[in-house]
């Protein structure tokens, strides 16, 4: 395929993925806004108003970056895992695989949908947060970089989950038993400096901690971990997951019998 043909193929998948979640925006975007708004009301205004400042910031301002990241993570993951598995279930992924289209175009086509939905919901949640407090943006470039890398990372994770899934029930196992615990234990609601030494050491094994911490650095300028170290770890996970997804797709794992 020529470069122009590859671009057309990528654009076609991208448009399909955008239309897929945009058509049902009440189910894909609105629930995240409502959920986060409830978190802001309960944890931010009601409980947070009774708590001391965290590292010089009100509790609601401290947790907002984590809440935005939680929405980005869950939506970028959910979009790709459901879309790719639906393609397997409906048997049209085979048409993509036997076409002249390279596998990396297929991967980035599905990833583009996860990135678009993750960033869309992230922006929507950020706008929602403005109704509860005055937001700060210390480093917009860092915010955008971390948000983009996080979308790519969890879109890849969703793709890998979909490759191995054999039923619709399988695509909910990882979000329920792995993603949700890691998210809530990723420093969204607290600073790891508050934890005992043992649990602080355990937290360093949680990749979501580095994403939340770096995003918080970009918003309010405070962090628990060196920013360059966090970015290196996030990028390393992206590379490993991309190589894994590419290898699995090239082998036809979970697709070819």
N, C-alpha and C positions, 0 to 999 in steps of 0.2 A: 504493500500500500504506500502511496505517496504521502507526504506530510499533509497535504490538503485533505486527502481522504481520511487520514487518521483524525484530523481536527473535526471533520464532519461527524465521524463516528462518535468521538468523545462528546461533541456538542449534543448529539441526538440522545445519548444516555443521560447527560446532564439535564436536558430539558425534561426527559421522562421522569427523572428523580425529583425535580423541582415540582412538576405538576402533581406527582404522586402525593406529596405531603401538603401541597398548597390547596388541593381540592378539598381535603378534609381538615382544614386548619382548626376547626372547632375541636377535633380530636388530637391534633398533633402539636398545636401551639398554645391554645387557650388553657388546657389543664396545667401546664407548667407555670403560667402566669398566676393562676388561682392558687396553686400549691405554695408558691413562693410568697405570695401576698399574705397567706395565712401564717407562714413562718415569720414574716416581718411583724405581723400584728401580735402573735403570741410570744415569740422569742425576742423580737426586737423591742416592741413598745411595752408590752405587759411585763414580761420577765426581765428584759434587758434594762428597763428603767429602774429596777431594784438592785442592779449589779453595779459594781465599781467599773471604772474605765479600764480597758485592756490596752496596755502599752500607749496610754495617752489618748485613746479614742473611745467614744461611746460604744457600748456593746453592739448596737445595731449597725454602726458604721464598720465595726470590726468583722461582723459575719457576712455583710453584703457581698464582698468579693467571693467568698466561699459558696454562697447561695447561687451566684451567677455561674460559677464554675460547675456546680452540681447540675444545673439545668443544661449547660453545654454538654457535659459528659453523658448524661442520660439520653439526651435527644440525638446526638450524633451517633451514639451506639445503637439506639433503638431503630433509627432510620435505616441503617445499612443492614443490620441483622434481619429485619423483617423483609426488606426489599429483596435482598439476595436469596433468602430462603424461599420467598414467593416465586422468584425466578426458577429455582430448582423444582419447586412443587408443581409449577405450571409448565415445566419442561421447555421453557424458551431460553434457558441459559445454554442449552446444547447448541442452539442456533448461533449464539454468539461465539461459542468455542470452535465451531467448524467454519466460521467465516474467516476471511483473511485478516480480520482485526486482531492485533497483538493482545496478549493477555494483560499487559500493563495498561492498555486503554480501557479494558473492562474494569480493572481494579480502580483506576482513577475516575472512571465514570460513576461507579457506585460511591466512591469516597466523596466525590463532589456533592452528591445529595446529602450525605451525612454532614459535610462541612457547612453546606448552605443552611440546613435545618438547625444545626448547633448554633451557628452565628445568629440566625434569625431569632431563635428563642433567647439567646444571650442578650441581644439588643432589646428584645421585648421585656425581659426581666429587669434589665438595667433601667429602662424607662419607668417600669412599675416602681422600682426602688425610689425614684425621685418624689413619689407621693408620700414617702415615709421619712425621708431625711435628705439633707443636702449632700450630694455626692462629691467626692474628690477624685481627681485624676492626676496623679503625680507623673506618670510616664505612659502616655498613650501608645507609643511604639511598642513598649514591653507588653502592655495589655493585649494588643492585637497579635503580637507574636505568640504569646502563650495561649491565647484563645485558639489561634489557627493550629498550632502544634497539638493542642489537646483534642480538637475536632478530628484531626488526621489520625491521632493515636487511637482514639476510641472508635472511630469509623473502621479502622483496620481490625481492631479487636472484635467488632461486630461482624465483620466479614469472615474472620476466622471461625467465630462461633457458628455462623450460618453454613459454612462449608462442612463442618462436622455434624450439624444438626440433622436428625432423621425424622423429626416431627415438629409441629408447632410448639409442643410442650418443651422441647429441647432448647428453643431459643429464649426461654424464660429462666432456665436454670442458672446461667452465669449472672444475669442481672440480679436475681434474687439472692443467691448464696455467695456471690463473690463481689459484684460491683457495688451493691447497696452497703454491705458492711465496710468495704474499703472507703467508700465515699463519706460515710458518717464518721469514720475514724481517721479521716484525712485532714484534720485541723480546721474544719469549717466553723465549728462552734467554740473553739478554744485554741489557745496557743500551746504548743507542745512544751513550752517552758513551765507550764502549770502541772505537767505530768511527773510522777515519780521517775527516777532514773531508769528503772527497768522498762517501763512502758514507753518512755521517751526513745529508748534504743530500739524497741520493737516498731515504733512509728516510722523510723527511718527506712524500714523495708516496704513502706506503703508508697507506691509511685504517685498516688493522687495528692499526697502531702506536698510534694514539690510543685505540682501545678497550682494548687490553692495558694501556697506560700508565695510563689512568684507573682501570681495574679494580684494578690494582696499588696505586694511590694509596688506594683504598677499603679494601684489605686490609691492607697493611703500611705505608702512609703515606709511600712514596717515589715520586717521579715524575721523568721527564725533560722533560716538556712541561707547560705551564700547563694546569690542569684545566679552566678555563672555555673556553680555546681548543679543547681536545679535545672537550668537549661540544658546542660550536658546530659544529665540523666534522662530528661524528657526526650531529647533528640535521640538518645541511644535506644530508648524503648520504641520510638517511631521506626528507626532503621531495622531493629530486630523483628518487629511485627510485620513490616513491609516485606522483608526477605521471606518470612514464614508464609505470609499470604500468597506471595508470588510463587513460591515453591509448591505449595499445596495446589494452586490453580494450574500450574504447569503439569503437575502429576495427574490432575483430574481427581484428586482426593475428594470423596463425598459426592462426586458428580458422575464420573464414569464407573460403570460396573465392571 
